Amino acid sequence: MRLLALAASVSVLTLAAACGANGQSAAQDPGTPLETRPANAPDQRPAFEGQTRAPAVTTEASLTHAVVATGLEHPWGLALLPDGRWLVTEKPGRLRIVTADGQVGEPIAGLPAVDARGQGGLLDVVIGPSFVQDRMIYWSYSEAREGGNATSVARGALSADGSRVDNVQVIFRALPVYDGDKHFGSSLAFAPDGKLFITLGERSDAPMRPQAQDLASHMGKTIRINADGSVPLDNPFVGRTGALPEIWSLGHRNVQGIAVQPGTGAIWTIEHGTRGGDEINLEKAGANYGWPDVAYGVEYRGGAINGGITAREGTEQPVYYWDPVIAPGGMTFYEGAMLGAWRGNLLVAGLKDKQLARLVIENDRVVGEERLLTDLGQRIRDVAVGPDGAVWVITDQANGALVRLSTAN
C-alpha cells in the first residue's frame, strides 16, 4: 500500500448564530431562501410551500475539513467497512481500500470488466447486511453487452486481506441494452429488511426517455431485489402482465443517490434534472415520479419539457427540487455523535456547484438548507458518515480526493 500524506490544506469554518429549530439557525432573516439565483423556469410554481428554495441555515459549531488522500481517479462510490476503512470505487473500473489515515491500497482483484465510457464505469459499492459472517460486498457498474451496454449489479466475497473478491456473481442486469454512454444511475442501499434497492437512469437520449414510464423496461426505475438477486414476492408489480417484477417505482430520470432514513426505514432517492428540476423523492411501492411527462425546469437547449407540466394525477411530487440545479451525487442521512444538531439531516453531494448540501428535514419536508465545503473547489460525488460522526466525501476529479469534515477541536 502507498501512503499519501495528510494534505496541508485544512479549512476551518466558524459559523456562529443564535439557536433555532433542531439546533439550526437562519443565516439571514428567517424564511429567506438560501438560493438567490434566477430560476430557469421562473413561471413554474412549487406544489406546496417549501418544496424549493428552503430558508438558509448555518451550523453553530466550528467545522474543519482535511484532505486525507488524493490520487483517486474519478472516485464514485464510498462505503464504510466495519474496521473503519473505506471501500472506494474509481469510475475506470478499480475498487480500492483507503484507510482513515490516507493509505490507498492497490486495486482489488476479481471484479468484472466495466464499460467506462461517458458516464459509465464502476459506480456504487455497499457492504452486505451479513458482511461480518460472509464478507459479501455489492457493486454496480456499466456492463458491455451485445448491442451496447446497461447497468449491472454484482456481488462477491472480499478476501480477508482485502486484496480480491471471490465467488463473483452478477445478480441483476438492467434491460434493455442500449448503445449509449449516459444515465446509468446507479446507487445501492440495503433496507432494514435486507432487500437491496438499485437506482437506474433512463439513458438520457430522447428515444429512451419514454421507457421511464414503461413497465417492460428497467430504464428510469428504482429496483428492489433480494440479496441473492431473486425477486421479493411483495414487489408491487409481481404478477402483472408486461411488467418486470424487479421494479419498485418508475418515472425517474437519472438517480445517483439513495438513502435509508434512520428510525423509519423509509427509502429516499435523489435524481438529476435538466436545466432545473434536480429532485429528492420519498420512495413508495408502485409510485410514478413523472419523468418525462411531468418535470420541473426546462430542456438543456431551452424550452419547456412536455409543455411545462409540473403536476399530473397519478404522479408523485418531489419532496424538494432545485432550480437552478446542483447536479446531485450520493446522499446520506446524518446519524452521529459529533454533530448532534445534524441528526436526521440529509447530506447531499453536489457536483455542479462543488458543495455539500445539508438539508434539515421535518415531517418529510425540507425546512432549511446549508452549503458546505464550497472552499474545497471540487466536484463532490459521494458522502458518508464515519464511526465517530465525522462526514467523509469523495471528489469526482482526475486527481480525486477523500476528505474528512469534522468539528474543529
Backbone torsions as a table, in degrees:
resi	resn	phi	psi	omega
1	MET	NA	145.2	179.3
2	ARG	-103.1	138.4	-177.4
3	LEU	-94.5	126.0	176.4
4	LEU	-109.5	121.1	-174.2
5	ALA	-65.1	149.2	174.8
6	LEU	-59.0	128.2	-176.5
7	ALA	-65.9	148.2	-178.2
8	ALA	-73.6	-20.4	-176.6
9	SER	-79.1	110.3	176.7
10	VAL	-128.4	128.5	-175.8
11	SER	-110.1	133.4	176.7
12	VAL	-112.6	127.9	-179.5
13	LEU	-116.2	117.7	176.8
14	THR	-102.1	115.5	-172.9
15	LEU	-124.4	87.4	-175.5
16	ALA	-99.7	141.0	177.0
17	ALA	-165.9	164.8	179.4
18	ALA	-72.4	147.6	-174.0
19	CYS	-66.8	138.9	176.3
20	GLY	-130.2	-156.8	-178.9
21	ALA	-61.3	138.1	178.3
22	ASN	57.6	27.1	-179.3
23	GLY	76.3	8.8	179.5
24	GLN	-101.8	172.0	177.8
25	SER	-153.4	150.8	179.6
26	ALA	-69.6	135.4	178.9
27	ALA	-78.4	-18.2	177.1
28	GLN	-142.3	-156.9	-178.6
29	ASP	-57.1	139.7	-179.5
30	PRO	-53.1	133.6	179.7
31	GLY	88.9	-7.5	179.3
32	THR	-73.4	124.4	-177.3
33	PRO	-64.9	146.1	173.0
34	LEU	-66.1	-43.5	-177.7
35	GLU	-80.0	122.8	-179.7
36	THR	-119.6	-5.6	179.6
37	ARG	-70.6	151.4	179.1
38	PRO	-65.0	144.7	178.4
39	ALA	-75.2	150.7	174.1
40	ASN	-70.9	-28.4	178.4
41	ALA	-122.9	75.4	-172.0
42	PRO	-65.8	-19.4	-178.7
43	ASP	-86.1	-11.4	177.2
44	GLN	-75.4	143.8	-179.6
45	ARG	-121.1	141.9	177.5
46	PRO	-63.7	155.1	-179.4
47	ALA	-76.5	-21.4	178.4
48	PHE	-153.4	160.5	-177.8
49	GLU	-62.1	133.0	177.7
50	GLY	85.8	6.2	-179.0
51	GLN	-72.9	-19.0	176.8
52	THR	-149.3	162.2	176.8
53	ARG	52.3	59.5	178.9
54	ALA	-67.5	157.2	177.2
55	PRO	-61.6	146.2	177.5
56	ALA	-71.8	138.2	172.4
57	VAL	-129.5	161.4	175.8
58	THR	-131.8	158.8	178.3
59	THR	-88.3	133.4	-180.0
60	GLU	-69.5	-36.8	-175.8
61	ALA	-72.5	154.3	170.6
62	SER	-79.3	131.9	-176.7
63	LEU	-115.3	151.1	176.0
64	THR	-138.2	146.7	173.4
65	HIS	-124.7	148.7	179.8
66	ALA	-133.4	132.8	174.1
67	VAL	-79.7	110.8	-173.0
68	VAL	-86.4	-39.7	-179.0
69	ALA	-145.3	148.6	175.3
70	THR	-129.8	-175.8	177.3
71	GLY	85.0	11.3	177.5
72	LEU	-91.0	130.2	-175.4
73	GLU	-91.0	105.6	-179.0
74	HIS	45.2	61.6	176.4
75	PRO	-61.9	146.2	-172.7
76	TRP	-124.8	-47.0	-176.0
77	GLY	-120.9	149.9	-173.6
78	LEU	-138.3	126.0	-179.8
79	ALA	-141.5	137.0	-177.1
80	LEU	-87.1	127.2	171.9
81	LEU	-83.6	156.6	-178.0
82	PRO	-58.5	-25.3	-178.8
83	ASP	-88.4	7.7	176.6
84	GLY	91.5	-3.1	174.0
85	ARG	-84.8	166.6	-176.6
86	TRP	-115.6	136.8	164.6
87	LEU	-89.2	129.2	-179.0
88	VAL	-129.9	127.1	173.9
89	THR	-90.3	147.2	170.2
90	GLU	-115.4	134.4	-171.3
91	LYS	-56.5	-34.9	178.5
92	PRO	-62.7	-13.2	175.0
93	GLY	127.2	13.4	-178.7
94	ARG	-107.0	142.9	173.4
95	LEU	-119.1	129.6	-177.7
96	ARG	-129.7	159.5	168.2
97	ILE	-103.7	130.3	178.2
98	VAL	-122.3	129.3	-179.8
99	THR	-83.6	163.8	-178.7
100	ALA	-66.2	-16.3	177.6
101	ASP	-105.1	14.6	169.3
102	GLY	97.8	9.2	175.4
103	GLN	-80.0	123.0	-177.8
104	VAL	-105.6	119.9	-177.2
105	GLY	-78.5	165.6	173.9
106	GLU	-68.4	159.1	179.2
107	PRO	-56.2	137.5	178.3
108	ILE	-74.5	129.6	-177.2
109	ALA	-81.2	156.7	170.6
110	GLY	103.9	-6.0	179.5
111	LEU	-76.1	146.5	175.9
112	PRO	-69.7	161.6	179.7
113	ALA	-66.0	147.4	176.5
114	VAL	-114.5	156.0	175.1
115	ASP	-98.4	86.3	-171.1
116	ALA	-89.0	72.6	176.0
117	ARG	-122.3	140.6	177.6
118	GLY	56.8	-122.1	179.8
119	GLN	-87.1	1.4	-179.0
120	GLY	-86.9	166.9	178.5
121	GLY	146.2	-159.3	173.5
122	LEU	-79.8	124.8	-168.6
123	LEU	-109.5	-109.7	-171.2
124	ASP	-88.0	164.2	175.2
125	VAL	-144.9	139.4	175.9
126	VAL	-138.3	157.9	176.5
127	ILE	-89.5	135.7	178.6
128	GLY	-66.2	154.4	-177.4
129	PRO	-65.2	-20.7	178.3
130	SER	-114.9	35.3	-175.7
131	PHE	-57.1	-38.7	-177.2
132	VAL	-60.1	-32.2	-179.8
133	GLN	-88.7	-40.8	-170.6
134	ASP	-120.0	-6.1	178.0
135	ARG	58.5	30.6	180.0
136	MET	-81.3	132.5	171.8
137	ILE	-121.6	158.0	-175.3
138	TYR	-130.8	140.7	179.6
139	TRP	-144.8	153.4	176.7
140	SER	-112.6	152.6	-176.1
141	TYR	-163.6	159.4	173.2
142	SER	-86.2	124.9	-173.4
143	GLU	-112.4	128.2	173.6
144	ALA	-69.1	132.6	177.4
145	ARG	-138.3	169.9	179.3
146	GLU	-60.4	122.3	179.7
147	GLY	93.2	-3.2	179.3
148	GLY	153.7	-126.9	-177.2
149	ASN	-159.6	172.4	175.1
150	ALA	-169.4	169.9	-179.1
151	THR	-78.6	136.3	175.5
152	SER	-129.3	161.1	175.9
153	VAL	-128.9	131.3	178.7
154	ALA	-125.2	164.2	174.1
155	ARG	-138.7	158.1	176.9
156	GLY	-166.2	165.5	-179.1
157	ALA	-91.9	122.0	177.2
158	LEU	-74.0	126.5	-178.6
159	SER	-63.0	158.9	-176.7
160	ALA	-59.7	-32.0	179.2
161	ASP	-91.1	1.8	176.9
162	GLY	72.6	15.8	-174.5
163	SER	-91.5	-16.8	-174.1
164	ARG	-158.3	166.1	168.9
165	VAL	-115.4	138.2	-178.3
166	ASP	-114.6	161.9	176.4
167	ASN	52.8	46.8	-177.4
168	VAL	-69.3	133.1	177.4
169	GLN	-130.8	134.4	169.1
170	VAL	-85.1	116.7	-173.3
171	ILE	-102.8	-9.4	177.9
172	PHE	-154.8	134.4	173.8
173	ARG	-129.5	117.1	179.1
174	ALA	-69.3	145.9	178.5
175	LEU	-132.7	148.1	7.2
176	PRO	-86.8	166.6	171.8
177	VAL	-72.2	143.1	-179.8
178	TYR	-144.0	139.7	-179.8
179	ASP	-88.9	84.8	-178.8
180	GLY	-150.6	176.9	-177.8
181	ASP	-132.4	22.7	-177.2
182	LYS	-132.8	160.3	169.5
183	HIS	53.4	59.1	173.0
184	PHE	-85.9	-6.9	-164.0
185	GLY	82.4	-135.5	4.6
186	SER	-151.7	126.2	176.9
187	SER	-117.5	158.2	-173.8
188	LEU	-128.1	145.0	173.4
189	ALA	-157.7	138.9	172.3
190	PHE	-91.9	129.5	173.8
191	ALA	-76.5	164.8	179.2
192	PRO	-57.9	-25.0	179.6
193	ASP	-86.4	6.3	177.3
194	GLY	87.5	1.5	176.7
195	LYS	-79.1	143.6	-177.7
196	LEU	-100.5	124.6	175.1
197	PHE	-99.0	136.8	-178.9
198	ILE	-129.0	130.6	177.3
199	THR	-106.0	142.7	-174.9
200	LEU	-132.7	145.9	172.0
201	GLY	-88.1	172.1	-177.9
202	GLU	-101.4	12.1	172.6
203	ARG	78.7	5.2	164.1
204	SER	77.3	-50.7	-171.6
205	ASP	-63.5	146.6	-174.2
206	ALA	-51.7	-41.4	179.4
207	PRO	-65.0	-21.9	-177.6
208	MET	-90.6	-20.5	-175.8
209	ARG	-50.1	-48.0	-176.4
210	PRO	-60.2	-18.5	-179.0
211	GLN	-67.6	-16.6	174.8
212	ALA	-63.2	-22.0	178.8
213	GLN	-101.6	1.0	-173.7
214	ASP	-100.2	115.4	-178.1
215	LEU	-73.9	-7.2	174.0
216	ALA	-88.8	4.0	179.8
217	SER	-127.3	145.5	174.0
218	HIS	-82.5	-10.5	-172.8
219	MET	-66.9	135.3	178.6
220	GLY	69.8	34.1	-176.3
221	LYS	-126.7	160.0	161.6
222	THR	-100.3	133.9	-174.3
223	ILE	-110.2	145.1	175.6
224	ARG	-132.2	120.9	179.4
225	ILE	-135.3	167.6	169.6
226	ASN	-76.3	165.2	-176.5
227	ALA	-62.0	-23.3	178.9
228	ASP	-93.3	3.6	178.8
229	GLY	96.1	-9.1	178.8
230	SER	-73.5	166.0	-174.6
231	VAL	-96.4	126.3	175.0
232	PRO	-63.5	136.0	-176.0
233	LEU	-69.2	-17.8	179.5
234	ASP	-95.4	11.4	172.1
235	ASN	-60.8	147.6	-169.1
236	PRO	-67.6	-23.8	-176.4
237	PHE	-109.9	11.1	175.9
238	VAL	-60.7	128.0	177.8
239	GLY	87.8	-5.9	178.6
240	ARG	-83.1	128.2	179.8
241	THR	-61.4	130.4	177.4
242	GLY	82.6	2.0	-178.8
243	ALA	-111.2	138.9	175.8
244	LEU	-77.7	127.8	-169.6
245	PRO	-72.5	-15.5	179.7
246	GLU	-74.1	-16.4	-172.6
247	ILE	-69.7	131.8	174.5
248	TRP	-102.0	-44.4	178.2
249	SER	-147.3	165.0	-174.8
250	LEU	-136.7	176.6	176.4
251	GLY	79.9	32.8	178.8
252	HIS	-104.7	156.9	179.1
253	ARG	-96.3	-70.9	177.6
254	ASN	-149.3	95.6	-174.4
255	VAL	-90.5	116.2	-179.5
256	GLN	-119.0	10.6	176.7
257	GLY	-144.3	142.0	177.1
258	ILE	-147.8	145.6	179.9
259	ALA	-149.7	144.7	175.7
260	VAL	-99.1	125.5	-176.8
261	GLN	-76.3	124.0	178.5
262	PRO	-60.6	143.2	178.0
263	GLY	88.5	-50.1	-177.8
264	THR	-94.3	-27.2	-174.2
265	GLY	74.7	7.1	-178.5
266	ALA	-67.1	148.2	-179.5
267	ILE	-100.8	123.2	177.0
268	TRP	-114.7	141.6	176.7
269	THR	-129.1	162.1	178.1
270	ILE	-138.4	137.5	-174.8
271	GLU	-136.6	156.6	178.8
272	HIS	-77.1	133.8	167.0
273	GLY	-92.5	-168.8	175.3
274	THR	-90.7	-118.0	170.4
275	ARG	-89.5	92.5	-168.0
276	GLY	94.4	154.2	173.9
277	GLY	99.1	10.4	165.2
278	ASP	-56.9	135.5	-174.9
279	GLU	-143.2	148.2	173.6
280	ILE	-103.6	131.4	-179.5
281	ASN	-124.2	142.9	171.2
282	LEU	-96.0	111.6	-170.9
283	GLU	-71.0	137.3	174.7
284	LYS	-131.2	143.1	-179.2
285	ALA	-59.8	125.5	176.1
286	GLY	79.0	3.2	-175.0
287	ALA	-78.3	153.1	179.4
288	ASN	-112.5	120.7	-176.4
289	TYR	-98.3	10.1	160.2
290	GLY	100.7	-35.5	-173.3
291	TRP	-63.0	138.2	-0.7
292	PRO	-96.3	11.5	-176.6
293	ASP	-76.4	-29.8	-176.8
294	VAL	-132.6	128.5	-178.5
295	ALA	-163.2	151.3	168.0
296	TYR	-93.3	156.4	-179.8
297	GLY	92.3	-170.0	-178.5
298	VAL	-131.3	169.5	176.0
299	GLU	-63.3	154.8	176.7
300	TYR	-55.7	-38.4	-177.8
301	ARG	-81.6	-2.1	-173.3
302	GLY	96.0	159.8	-179.3
303	GLY	95.9	157.4	-174.3
304	ALA	-71.5	149.9	171.3
305	ILE	-91.3	117.9	178.8
306	ASN	48.8	46.6	177.4
307	GLY	76.5	7.4	178.3
308	GLY	81.4	17.1	-178.6
309	ILE	-69.9	128.0	179.9
310	THR	-114.1	-5.4	179.1
311	ALA	-150.7	142.8	178.2
312	ARG	-155.2	141.2	178.0
313	GLU	-58.0	135.9	-179.5
314	GLY	92.7	-1.9	176.2
315	THR	-120.5	150.9	-178.7
316	GLU	-88.6	145.6	171.9
317	GLN	-85.7	145.4	173.2
318	PRO	-66.6	149.1	172.7
319	VAL	-61.5	-35.5	-175.8
320	TYR	-156.9	148.0	173.5
321	TYR	-142.8	157.3	178.8
322	TRP	-115.1	134.9	168.1
323	ASP	-148.6	106.8	7.6
324	PRO	-69.4	166.8	-175.4
325	VAL	-80.5	161.4	169.7
326	ILE	-108.9	-8.3	-175.7
327	ALA	56.8	77.3	-171.5
328	PRO	-76.8	142.0	171.0
329	GLY	-101.9	-125.0	-179.8
330	GLY	-78.8	169.5	176.5
331	MET	-151.9	161.8	178.0
332	THR	-154.6	152.9	169.7
333	PHE	-82.8	141.6	179.1
334	TYR	-85.7	126.0	170.1
335	GLU	-138.9	111.7	-178.7
336	GLY	-174.0	162.5	-177.5
337	ALA	-84.3	-24.6	-172.7
338	MET	-65.6	-41.0	-177.1
339	LEU	-125.1	76.4	-174.2
340	GLY	-58.8	-33.2	-179.3
341	ALA	-68.5	-16.1	178.8
342	TRP	-87.7	-6.9	-173.8
343	ARG	-56.5	130.8	-177.6
344	GLY	86.1	-8.3	176.6
345	ASN	-73.8	155.2	178.2
346	LEU	-104.1	126.1	178.9
347	LEU	-104.8	127.3	-173.6
348	VAL	-124.8	125.5	176.0
349	ALA	-73.3	133.6	-179.7
350	GLY	-116.9	121.9	-177.8
351	LEU	-86.4	-53.8	-173.2
352	LYS	-63.2	-48.2	-177.2
353	ASP	-91.5	5.1	174.5
354	LYS	52.1	61.3	-176.0
355	GLN	-155.1	164.1	172.4
356	LEU	-109.5	120.0	179.4
357	ALA	-91.2	133.8	172.4
358	ARG	-111.5	122.9	-178.2
359	LEU	-114.1	125.6	176.3
360	VAL	-83.9	122.6	-175.9
361	ILE	-108.6	127.8	173.3
362	GLU	-136.3	124.7	178.1
363	ASN	52.2	44.7	177.3
364	ASP	62.4	28.0	175.1
365	ARG	-131.6	152.1	176.8
366	VAL	-88.6	121.5	-177.4
367	VAL	-116.1	-0.6	177.7
368	GLY	-167.1	151.9	-179.1
369	GLU	-140.9	138.7	175.4
370	GLU	-134.2	147.7	177.8
371	ARG	-117.0	125.4	-173.3
372	LEU	-119.4	163.7	176.2
373	LEU	60.2	23.1	179.4
374	THR	-66.2	-27.8	180.0
375	ASP	-79.2	-6.7	175.7
376	LEU	-68.2	-35.0	175.6
377	GLY	71.2	27.9	-179.8
378	GLN	-133.0	151.7	177.9
379	ARG	-67.0	118.8	-177.8
380	ILE	-92.2	120.7	-172.0
381	ARG	-97.3	-44.0	-176.6
382	ASP	-145.6	159.7	-175.4
383	VAL	-142.4	143.3	178.0
384	ALA	-150.6	165.9	-179.5
385	VAL	-113.2	131.3	-179.6
386	GLY	-81.8	174.2	-176.7
387	PRO	-60.3	-30.3	-178.7
388	ASP	-91.5	1.4	-179.3
389	GLY	95.3	-3.4	173.1
390	ALA	-68.4	152.4	179.7
391	VAL	-101.3	134.2	-179.0
392	TRP	-118.1	137.8	176.3
393	VAL	-132.0	157.6	169.5
394	ILE	-117.5	149.8	-176.7
395	THR	-112.9	134.7	-175.3
396	ASP	-85.2	82.0	-178.7
397	GLN	-136.1	161.2	173.5
398	ALA	-59.5	-35.6	172.2
399	ASN	-112.7	70.8	-174.4
400	GLY	-72.9	158.6	-173.4
401	ALA	-127.8	155.4	166.9
402	LEU	-105.2	123.8	-171.5
403	VAL	-125.4	139.1	178.5
404	ARG	-111.3	126.8	176.2
405	LEU	-109.3	126.9	-175.2
406	SER	-149.7	175.2	172.3
407	THR	-73.0	149.8	178.5
408	ALA	-86.9	119.6	-179.2
409	ASN	-80.6	NA	NA
